[in-house]
Amino acid sequence: MDHSSPGPSLLFDFDSTLVQVEGADELFAETLANAPDRGGRLARFREITDQGMAGEIPYEQSLRLRVGLLRASRADVARVGEALVGELTPSVHRNRDWIVRNRSRIWIVSGGFHELIAPVATELGIAPARILAHRFRWSAEGFTVGVDPGTALARGGKPAAVREAGIPAPIWVIGDGATDLELREVGLATHFFAFVENRRRSAVVEAADGVLERLEDLPDPAFTHRHRSHSSPSPTQDKN
């Protein structure tokens, strides 16, 4: 039975929000386990990720560049997806029960990949249909060769995915990147909260309606108590 409290629809980003890391970066690192130039290639991949999330280059360009560098097997993807369950953001882990209770009004809206997000969503009680994300395109040999063009996210980014999902208003968006902020800027969300427990991107924070140092800071009516006494490590600063 669903015991969720009334309140706005909550759209959570995934990478650097529900989990502490960027899933695609972790997958790329997994595929480079024995590469002699692993460090340099991984640094470049993460740089492209950061440029897209900060809005320095279009996110679609960032995604295309990264997927072009990636050659992951189905086993690689499954292994990293399961490993991400162990990378839950500390305040998300503390509030897992709250997320499960409110799952009927929670969606994950991510520029990442459904295949990497699904194990974490299962851990948090969120149904697969509530994951709005990209999917990989696969070769006959079982390796990633690009992005599946058939998803709403591939056709028009997070705004298209949210519109197609028919998520009821009012909508609050919680995330760390420029693509999360975009949902408020185009009028699909009433509030955007910059989530900075893992990453603080200055341009995103400056444009936000509120800043969340941890999940308990969300001014949601379903939170009956706060855990502000919990300390958390300082988020990684951006380079802006």
PASEBA-1860 file (N, C-alpha, C; in nm, 3 decimals):
! residues 240
1> MDHSSPGP> 0.084/-0.119/0.000/0.000/0.000/0.000/0.088/0.124/0.000 ~ 0.044/0.228/-0.072/0.118/0.352/-0.081/0.073/0.446/0.030 ~ 0.167/0.486/0.115/0.135/0.575/0.226/0.191/0.714/0.203 ~ 0.206/0.757/0.081/0.269/0.885/0.054/0.183/1.000/0.106 ~ 0.249/1.109/0.141/0.181/1.229/0.185/0.151/1.317/0.064 ~ 0.048/1.404/0.075/0.021/1.495/-0.036/0.135/1.594/-0.053 ~ 0.150/1.640/-0.173/0.256/1.737/-0.198/0.286/1.742/-0.346 ~ 0.383/1.822/-0.385/0.416/1.838/-0.527/0.478/1.711/-0.586
9> SLLFDFDS> 0.473/1.700/-0.717/0.550/1.597/-0.786/0.698/1.634/-0.773 ~ 0.780/1.534/-0.744/0.923/1.556/-0.721/1.003/1.488/-0.830 ~ 1.080/1.565/-0.906/1.162/1.514/-1.014/1.308/1.522/-0.971 ~ 1.369/1.407/-0.951/1.507/1.400/-0.907/1.599/1.372/-1.025 ~ 1.706/1.448/-1.034/1.818/1.411/-1.119/1.882/1.285/-1.058 ~ 1.967/1.220/-1.133/2.030/1.097/-1.084/2.176/1.119/-1.049 ~ 2.259/1.145/-1.149/2.403/1.158/-1.127/2.435/1.280/-1.041 ~ 2.521/1.260/-0.942/2.559/1.365/-0.848/2.441/1.420/-0.768
17> TLVQVEGA> 2.329/1.347/-0.769/2.213/1.385/-0.689/2.169/1.264/-0.607 ~ 2.100/1.170/-0.667/2.065/1.048/-0.592/2.188/0.965/-0.561 ~ 2.285/0.966/-0.651/2.413/0.900/-0.624/2.523/1.005/-0.625 ~ 2.637/0.970/-0.564/2.745/1.066/-0.545/2.831/1.088/-0.668 ~ 2.818/1.002/-0.768/2.907/1.001/-0.882/2.828/1.021/-1.011 ~ 2.900/1.026/-1.122/2.839/1.031/-1.255/2.846/0.890/-1.314 ~ 2.731/0.830/-1.340/2.726/0.691/-1.383/2.805/0.664/-1.510 ~ 2.794/0.750/-1.610/2.866/0.728/-1.735/3.017/0.735/-1.713
25> DELFAETL> 3.060/0.824/-1.623/3.203/0.832/-1.592/3.251/0.702/-1.529 ~ 3.170/0.647/-1.439/3.206/0.521/-1.374/3.212/0.407/-1.476 ~ 3.120/0.408/-1.571/3.119/0.305/-1.674/3.243/0.318/-1.763 ~ 3.278/0.440/-1.800/3.397/0.461/-1.882/3.521/0.411/-1.808 ~ 3.530/0.443/-1.679/3.643/0.396/-1.598/3.650/0.244/-1.596 ~ 3.535/0.178/-1.589/3.530/0.032/-1.587/3.586/-0.025/-1.717 ~ 3.556/0.039/-1.830/3.603/-0.014/-1.959/3.752/0.010/-1.981 ~ 3.812/0.098/-1.898/3.954/0.131/-1.914/4.041/0.064/-1.809
33> ANAPDRGG> 3.991/-0.041/-1.747/4.059/-0.101/-1.632/4.207/-0.130/-1.658 ~ 4.240/-0.175/-1.777/4.379/-0.214/-1.806/4.447/-0.125/-1.909 ~ 4.385/-0.010/-1.939/4.443/0.078/-2.041/4.563/0.154/-1.985 ~ 4.674/0.160/-2.058/4.793/0.229/-2.007/4.773/0.380/-1.992 ~ 4.684/0.438/-2.072/4.660/0.583/-2.066/4.527/0.614/-1.997 ~ 4.489/0.527/-1.904/4.359/0.536/-1.838/4.336/0.673/-1.773 ~ 4.435/0.724/-1.702/4.418/0.848/-1.628/4.383/0.966/-1.716 ~ 4.457/0.983/-1.824/4.432/1.095/-1.913/4.299/1.085/-1.986
41> RLARFREI> 4.266/0.965/-2.031/4.139/0.947/-2.103/4.020/0.968/-2.010 ~ 4.032/0.921/-1.886/3.923/0.938/-1.791/3.906/1.085/-1.753 ~ 4.017/1.156/-1.738/4.010/1.299/-1.706/3.939/1.375/-1.818 ~ 3.968/1.341/-1.943/3.903/1.407/-2.056/3.753/1.376/-2.057 ~ 3.716/1.252/-2.030/3.575/1.213/-2.028/3.501/1.293/-1.921 ~ 3.559/1.304/-1.803/3.495/1.378/-1.693/3.487/1.527/-1.723 ~ 3.586/1.578/-1.793/3.584/1.720/-1.832/3.464/1.747/-1.923 ~ 3.439/1.657/-2.017/3.325/1.674/-2.108/3.195/1.665/-2.030
49> TDQGMAGE> 3.188/1.573/-1.933/3.070/1.562/-1.847/3.043/1.694/-1.777 ~ 3.145/1.750/-1.715/3.130/1.873/-1.638/3.088/1.990/-1.727 ~ 3.142/1.996/-1.849/3.107/2.105/-1.939/2.958/2.100/-1.974 ~ 2.906/1.980/-1.996/2.764/1.966/-2.027/2.675/1.998/-1.909 ~ 2.714/1.952/-1.789/2.631/1.974/-1.671/2.633/2.120/-1.627 ~ 2.742/2.190/-1.652/2.750/2.331/-1.615/2.690/2.423/-1.721 ~ 2.650/2.365/-1.835/2.593/2.446/-1.941/2.695/2.516/-2.027 ~ 2.823/2.476/-2.016/2.929/2.539/-2.095/2.924/2.494/-2.240
57> IPYEQSLR> 2.877/2.373/-2.264/2.848/2.324/-2.399/2.710/2.260/-2.393 ~ 2.638/2.251/-2.505/2.506/2.186/-2.503/2.517/2.043/-2.448 ~ 2.421/2.005/-2.365/2.430/1.873/-2.305/2.430/1.764/-2.412 ~ 2.354/1.784/-2.519/2.348/1.683/-2.625/2.486/1.663/-2.687 ~ 2.562/1.772/-2.700/2.698/1.761/-2.753/2.788/1.685/-2.656 ~ 2.774/1.716/-2.526/2.850/1.645/-2.425/2.820/1.496/-2.429 ~ 2.693/1.462/-2.439/2.655/1.320/-2.442/2.711/1.252/-2.566 ~ 2.699/1.317/-2.681/2.747/1.257/-2.806/2.898/1.233/-2.801
65> LRVGLLRA> 2.971/1.330/-2.748/3.116/1.314/-2.738/3.154/1.199/-2.645 ~ 3.085/1.189/-2.532/3.118/1.084/-2.435/3.083/0.946/-2.487 ~ 2.965/0.932/-2.545/2.925/0.801/-2.596/3.015/0.759/-2.710 ~ 3.066/0.857/-2.786/3.160/0.825/-2.893/3.290/0.766/-2.842 ~ 3.326/0.797/-2.718/3.448/0.744/-2.658/3.426/0.610/-2.587 ~ 3.301/0.572/-2.572/3.266/0.458/-2.488/3.245/0.331/-2.570 ~ 3.301/0.222/-2.522/3.272/0.091/-2.579/3.259/-0.006/-2.461 ~ 3.135/-0.019/-2.414/3.109/-0.100/-2.295/3.026/-0.221/-2.333
73> SRADVARV> 3.052/-0.332/-2.268/2.973/-0.454/-2.290/2.851/-0.453/-2.200 ~ 2.757/-0.540/-2.229/2.640/-0.553/-2.143/2.681/-0.591/-2.001 ~ 2.784/-0.672/-1.988/2.833/-0.712/-1.856/2.892/-0.592/-1.782 ~ 2.964/-0.505/-1.854/3.017/-0.383/-1.793/2.904/-0.297/-1.739 ~ 2.800/-0.278/-1.819/2.688/-0.193/-1.780/2.617/-0.252/-1.658 ~ 2.593/-0.382/-1.659/2.525/-0.445/-1.545/2.609/-0.433/-1.418 ~ 2.739/-0.452/-1.431/2.828/-0.445/-1.315/2.831/-0.305/-1.254 ~ 2.839/-0.203/-1.339/2.844/-0.066/-1.289/2.708/-0.026/-1.232
81> GEALVGEL> 2.600/-0.067/-1.296/2.467/-0.036/-1.243/2.449/-0.088/-1.101 ~ 2.492/-0.211/-1.076/2.481/-0.268/-0.942/2.574/-0.195/-0.845 ~ 2.692/-0.156/-0.892/2.787/-0.085/-0.805/2.733/0.051/-0.763 ~ 2.652/0.114/-0.846/2.598/0.246/-0.814/2.504/0.242/-0.693 ~ 2.447/0.126/-0.665/2.363/0.113/-0.545/2.444/0.145/-0.420 ~ 2.572/0.114/-0.423/2.660/0.143/-0.311/2.711/0.286/-0.310 ~ 2.669/0.368/-0.408/2.713/0.507/-0.417/2.600/0.605/-0.385 ~ 2.495/0.557/-0.317/2.387/0.649/-0.281/2.443/0.769/-0.205
89> TPSVHRNR> 2.392/0.886/-0.236/2.428/1.006/-0.163/2.389/0.987/-0.016 ~ 2.473/1.029/0.079/2.444/1.002/0.220/2.305/1.043/0.266 ~ 2.258/1.161/0.231/2.125/1.201/0.279/2.014/1.125/0.209 ~ 2.039/1.077/0.087/1.942/0.991/0.018/1.935/0.857/0.091 ~ 2.049/0.804/0.128/2.053/0.678/0.202/1.980/0.692/0.335 ~ 2.001/0.803/0.407/1.934/0.825/0.536/1.783/0.830/0.521 ~ 1.737/0.882/0.407/1.595/0.906/0.387/1.532/0.808/0.289 ~ 1.592/0.691/0.277/1.538/0.590/0.185/1.392/0.560/0.217
97> DWIVRNRS> 1.357/0.546/0.345/1.219/0.513/0.382/1.123/0.623/0.337 ~ 1.164/0.748/0.349/1.080/0.859/0.303/1.058/0.851/0.153 ~ 1.164/0.818/0.079/1.152/0.805/-0.067/1.056/0.693/-0.102 ~ 1.069/0.580/-0.035/0.980/0.466/-0.063/0.835/0.504/-0.034 ~ 0.810/0.573/0.077/0.673/0.611/0.113/0.613/0.708/0.012 ~ 0.696/0.790/-0.048/0.648/0.893/-0.140/0.672/0.860/-0.287 ~ 0.694/0.733/-0.315/0.732/0.692/-0.450/0.625/0.723/-0.554 ~ 0.499/0.739/-0.512/0.392/0.764/-0.610/0.399/0.905/-0.667
105> RIWIVSGG> 0.482/0.992/-0.611/0.497/1.127/-0.666/0.642/1.161/-0.698 ~ 0.725/1.058/-0.713/0.866/1.077/-0.744/0.900/1.017/-0.880 ~ 0.975/1.092/-0.960/1.030/1.045/-1.087/1.180/1.071/-1.087 ~ 1.253/0.992/-1.161/1.394/1.019/-1.187/1.403/1.068/-1.331 ~ 1.455/1.189/-1.349/1.467/1.248/-1.482/1.615/1.278/-1.504 ~ 1.676/1.201/-1.592/1.822/1.203/-1.602/1.869/1.204/-1.747 ~ 1.979/1.276/-1.769/2.047/1.268/-1.898/2.138/1.148/-1.907 ~ 2.136/1.064/-1.803/2.213/0.940/-1.804/2.135/0.826/-1.867
113> FHELIAPV> 2.169/0.703/-1.831/2.116/0.587/-1.900/2.032/0.498/-1.808 ~ 1.917/0.461/-1.861/1.821/0.379/-1.787/1.887/0.253/-1.733 ~ 1.972/0.193/-1.813/2.035/0.066/-1.773/2.122/0.082/-1.649 ~ 2.180/0.201/-1.628/2.263/0.226/-1.510/2.179/0.271/-1.391 ~ 2.067/0.336/-1.418/1.983/0.392/-1.312/1.892/0.287/-1.248 ~ 1.848/0.189/-1.324/1.745/0.095/-1.278/1.778/0.025/-1.146 ~ 1.901/-0.023/-1.123/1.927/-0.088/-0.995/1.909/0.004/-0.874 ~ 1.948/0.130/-0.887/1.930/0.226/-0.778/1.782/0.256/-0.759
121> ATELGIAP> 1.710/0.273/-0.869/1.566/0.298/-0.859/1.497/0.184/-0.785 ~ 1.534/0.061/-0.816/1.477/-0.054/-0.746/1.507/-0.047/-0.596 ~ 1.628/-0.011/-0.561/1.665/0.003/-0.420/1.580/0.108/-0.349 ~ 1.539/0.211/-0.422/1.460/0.319/-0.363/1.310/0.301/-0.381 ~ 1.269/0.187/-0.438/1.127/0.159/-0.454/1.061/0.231/-0.569 ~ 1.140/0.286/-0.662/1.085/0.362/-0.774/1.069/0.272/-0.895 ~ 0.950/0.271/-0.952/0.919/0.181/-1.063/0.997/0.218/-1.188 ~ 1.033/0.120/-1.272/1.107/0.149/-1.396/1.038/0.252/-1.485
129> ARILAHRF> 0.904/0.252/-1.486/0.830/0.346/-1.571/0.850/0.491/-1.527 ~ 0.901/0.510/-1.407/0.924/0.645/-1.356/1.068/0.690/-1.376 ~ 1.144/0.616/-1.453/1.279/0.657/-1.492/1.272/0.717/-1.631 ~ 1.295/0.845/-1.642/1.297/0.913/-1.772/1.443/0.939/-1.805 ~ 1.497/0.860/-1.896/1.641/0.865/-1.922/1.670/0.813/-2.063 ~ 1.794/0.826/-2.104/1.840/0.768/-2.229/1.851/0.616/-2.214 ~ 1.860/0.548/-2.327/1.894/0.406/-2.332/2.008/0.389/-2.432 ~ 2.089/0.288/-2.408/2.198/0.259/-2.501/2.146/0.194/-2.628
137> RWSAEGFT> 2.220/0.218/-2.735/2.203/0.141/-2.858/2.317/0.041/-2.861 ~ 2.285/-0.084/-2.900/2.381/-0.194/-2.887/2.417/-0.252/-3.023 ~ 2.539/-0.298/-3.034/2.582/-0.371/-3.153/2.536/-0.515/-3.143 ~ 2.545/-0.587/-3.254/2.507/-0.729/-3.253/2.596/-0.808/-3.158 ~ 2.717/-0.759/-3.134/2.811/-0.828/-3.044/2.789/-0.793/-2.898 ~ 2.695/-0.701/-2.870/2.663/-0.667/-2.731/2.746/-0.556/-2.672 ~ 2.789/-0.461/-2.755/2.863/-0.345/-2.706/2.786/-0.216/-2.737 ~ 2.805/-0.116/-2.652/2.741/0.012/-2.676/2.795/0.077/-2.802
145> VGVDPGTA> 2.703/0.128/-2.884/2.745/0.195/-3.008/2.676/0.332/-3.022 ~ 2.609/0.376/-2.920/2.543/0.506/-2.929/2.424/0.515/-2.837 ~ 2.341/0.615/-2.865/2.221/0.643/-2.786/2.099/0.601/-2.865 ~ 2.009/0.529/-2.803/1.883/0.491/-2.866/1.804/0.618/-2.899 ~ 1.773/0.642/-3.026/1.702/0.765/-3.063/1.553/0.761/-3.034 ~ 1.503/0.649/-2.984/1.359/0.632/-2.969/1.298/0.688/-2.843 ~ 1.380/0.733/-2.747/1.324/0.785/-2.622/1.290/0.933/-2.636 ~ 1.197/0.978/-2.552/1.162/1.120/-2.553/1.282/1.205/-2.517
153> LARGGKPA> 1.367/1.155/-2.428/1.485/1.232/-2.388/1.578/1.253/-2.507 ~ 1.595/1.150/-2.590/1.681/1.163/-2.708/1.621/1.259/-2.809 ~ 1.489/1.267/-2.815/1.424/1.354/-2.913/1.422/1.501/-2.870 ~ 1.414/1.526/-2.740/1.399/1.665/-2.699/1.444/1.697/-2.558 ~ 1.535/1.616/-2.503/1.589/1.644/-2.371/1.488/1.626/-2.259 ~ 1.524/1.676/-2.142/1.437/1.659/-2.025/1.299/1.722/-2.043 ~ 1.288/1.840/-2.106/1.152/1.894/-2.126/1.060/1.800/-2.203 ~ 1.111/1.740/-2.311/1.027/1.648/-2.389/0.988/1.527/-2.307
161> AVREAGIP> 1.081/1.475/-2.227/1.052/1.358/-2.145/0.946/1.388/-2.041 ~ 0.955/1.504/-1.978/0.857/1.541/-1.875/0.720/1.565/-1.937 ~ 0.717/1.633/-2.051/0.588/1.656/-2.117/0.522/1.524/-2.153 ~ 0.599/1.432/-2.211/0.541/1.304/-2.255/0.493/1.221/-2.137 ~ 0.559/1.232/-2.022/0.522/1.152/-1.906/0.393/1.201/-1.841 ~ 0.351/1.324/-1.870/0.227/1.375/-1.812/0.231/1.388/-1.661 ~ 0.340/1.433/-1.608/0.357/1.445/-1.463/0.269/1.557/-1.410 ~ 0.191/1.530/-1.306/0.098/1.632/-1.257/0.168/1.749/-1.187
169> APIWVIGD> 0.114/1.868/-1.208/0.163/1.988/-1.141/0.103/1.995/-0.999 ~ 0.169/2.069/-0.911/0.294/2.142/-0.929/0.414/2.047/-0.928 ~ 0.520/2.089/-0.996/0.639/2.006/-1.010/0.758/2.079/-0.948 ~ 0.830/2.008/-0.863/0.956/2.055/-0.808/1.068/1.970/-0.867 ~ 1.175/2.035/-0.908/1.291/1.966/-0.964/1.408/1.979/-0.867 ~ 1.477/1.866/-0.844/1.593/1.862/-0.754/1.710/1.807/-0.833 ~ 1.815/1.886/-0.850/1.930/1.839/-0.926/2.047/1.934/-0.916 ~ 2.156/1.898/-0.983/2.279/1.975/-0.971/2.320/2.043/-1.101
177> GATDLELR> 2.245/2.023/-1.210/2.295/2.067/-1.339/2.204/2.163/-1.414 ~ 2.260/2.218/-1.522/2.187/2.315/-1.604/2.064/2.253/-1.669 ~ 2.068/2.124/-1.701/1.951/2.062/-1.763/1.836/2.047/-1.665 ~ 1.866/2.043/-1.535/1.760/2.040/-1.434/1.696/2.178/-1.422 ~ 1.779/2.280/-1.417/1.732/2.418/-1.413/1.644/2.450/-1.534 ~ 1.676/2.393/-1.649/1.600/2.419/-1.771/1.452/2.389/-1.755 ~ 1.418/2.288/-1.675/1.277/2.251/-1.659/1.196/2.363/-1.596 ~ 1.256/2.439/-1.508/1.188/2.557/-1.453/1.188/2.672/-1.552
185> EVGLATHF> 1.298/2.688/-1.623/1.310/2.799/-1.717/1.209/2.789/-1.832 ~ 1.172/2.666/-1.871/1.075/2.651/-1.980/0.932/2.639/-1.928 ~ 0.914/2.654/-1.797/0.780/2.656/-1.740/0.720/2.523/-1.704 ~ 0.799/2.416/-1.707/0.746/2.285/-1.671/0.750/2.258/-1.522 ~ 0.829/2.334/-1.449/0.839/2.318/-1.305/0.815/2.453/-1.238 ~ 0.754/2.448/-1.120/0.733/2.572/-1.046/0.855/2.610/-0.964 ~ 0.934/2.508/-0.922/1.051/2.533/-0.839/1.168/2.446/-0.886 ~ 1.287/2.503/-0.881/1.408/2.426/-0.901/1.499/2.443/-0.780
193> FAFVENRR> 1.537/2.331/-0.720/1.627/2.331/-0.605/1.763/2.277/-0.647 ~ 1.866/2.357/-0.630/2.002/2.314/-0.661/2.051/2.223/-0.548 ~ 2.081/2.100/-0.582/2.127/2.001/-0.485/2.279/2.000/-0.485 ~ 2.340/2.040/-0.373/2.484/2.064/-0.370/2.559/1.972/-0.275 ~ 2.496/1.865/-0.230/2.566/1.775/-0.138/2.689/1.712/-0.202 ~ 2.682/1.689/-0.333/2.795/1.628/-0.403/2.871/1.726/-0.490 ~ 2.800/1.809/-0.563/2.863/1.905/-0.654/2.794/2.040/-0.641 ~ 2.871/2.146/-0.639/2.816/2.281/-0.637/2.861/2.352/-0.764
201> RSAVVEAA> 2.766/2.376/-0.854/2.795/2.444/-0.979/2.742/2.587/-0.964 ~ 2.832/2.683/-0.961/2.796/2.819/-0.920/2.685/2.880/-1.006 ~ 2.691/2.863/-1.137/2.590/2.923/-1.224/2.452/2.864/-1.197 ~ 2.448/2.735/-1.165/2.321/2.668/-1.136/2.267/2.715/-1.002 ~ 2.353/2.725/-0.902/2.312/2.769/-0.769/2.255/2.911/-0.774 ~ 2.319/2.998/-0.849/2.275/3.139/-0.855/2.136/3.153/-0.915 ~ 2.096/3.062/-1.001/1.966/3.071/-1.067/1.857/2.992/-0.998 ~ 1.890/2.919/-0.892/1.796/2.828/-0.827/1.697/2.903/-0.737
209> DGVLERLE> 1.583/2.839/-0.713/1.485/2.891/-0.618/1.523/2.858/-0.473 ~ 1.606/2.759/-0.456/1.654/2.720/-0.325/1.774/2.630/-0.340 ~ 1.854/2.618/-0.235/1.975/2.537/-0.236/1.963/2.432/-0.126 ~ 1.986/2.307/-0.163/1.977/2.195/-0.069/2.116/2.142/-0.040 ~ 2.161/2.160/0.083/2.289/2.102/0.124/2.275/1.952/0.143 ~ 2.154/1.909/0.171/2.122/1.767/0.189/1.972/1.751/0.166 ~ 1.926/1.628/0.149/1.786/1.605/0.113/1.690/1.659/0.220 ~ 1.730/1.653/0.346/1.641/1.699/0.453/1.607/1.847/0.442
217> DLPDPAFT> 1.684/1.924/0.366/1.657/2.067/0.350/1.541/2.094/0.255 ~ 1.492/1.993/0.185/1.380/2.011/0.094/1.256/2.052/0.173 ~ 1.194/2.166/0.142/1.077/2.212/0.218/0.949/2.140/0.178 ~ 0.952/2.010/0.190/0.840/1.928/0.147/0.750/1.896/0.266 ~ 0.618/1.904/0.250/0.529/1.878/0.363/0.539/1.738/0.419 ~ 0.593/1.644/0.341/0.602/1.506/0.390/0.715/1.487/0.491 ~ 0.810/1.582/0.496/0.915/1.573/0.598/0.859/1.624/0.730 ~ 0.848/1.536/0.827/0.795/1.575/0.958/0.906/1.613/1.054
225> HRHRSHSS> 1.029/1.586/1.017/1.141/1.626/1.100/1.263/1.643/1.011 ~ 1.361/1.714/1.060/1.482/1.737/0.986/1.598/1.669/1.057 ~ 1.707/1.653/0.986/1.826/1.592/1.044/1.945/1.686/1.024 ~ 1.926/1.811/1.056/2.028/1.910/1.028/2.154/1.889/1.110 ~ 2.145/1.804/1.213/2.264/1.778/1.293/2.364/1.690/1.220 ~ 2.316/1.622/1.114/2.405/1.537/1.036/2.504/1.624/0.961 ~ 2.628/1.592/0.969/2.728/1.664/0.891/2.754/1.589/0.763 ~ 2.797/1.660/0.662/2.829/1.596/0.535/2.954/1.661/0.480
233> PSPTQDKN> 3.031/1.588/0.399/3.153/1.646/0.344/3.123/1.761/0.251 ~ 3.218/1.850/0.236/3.199/1.964/0.147/3.187/1.916/0.004 ~ 3.090/1.969/-0.071/3.074/1.925/-0.210/3.191/1.973/-0.293 ~ 3.215/1.900/-0.403/3.318/1.938/-0.498/3.281/2.070/-0.563 ~ 3.369/2.165/-0.562/3.342/2.293/-0.625/3.366/2.283/-0.776 ~ 3.288/2.361/-0.853/3.316/2.364/-0.996/3.432/2.461/-1.020 ~ 3.467/2.473/-1.146/3.583/2.554/-1.179/3.544/2.692/-1.226 ~ 3.415/2.728/-1.212/3.372/2.858/-1.258/3.415/2.968/-1.161
END
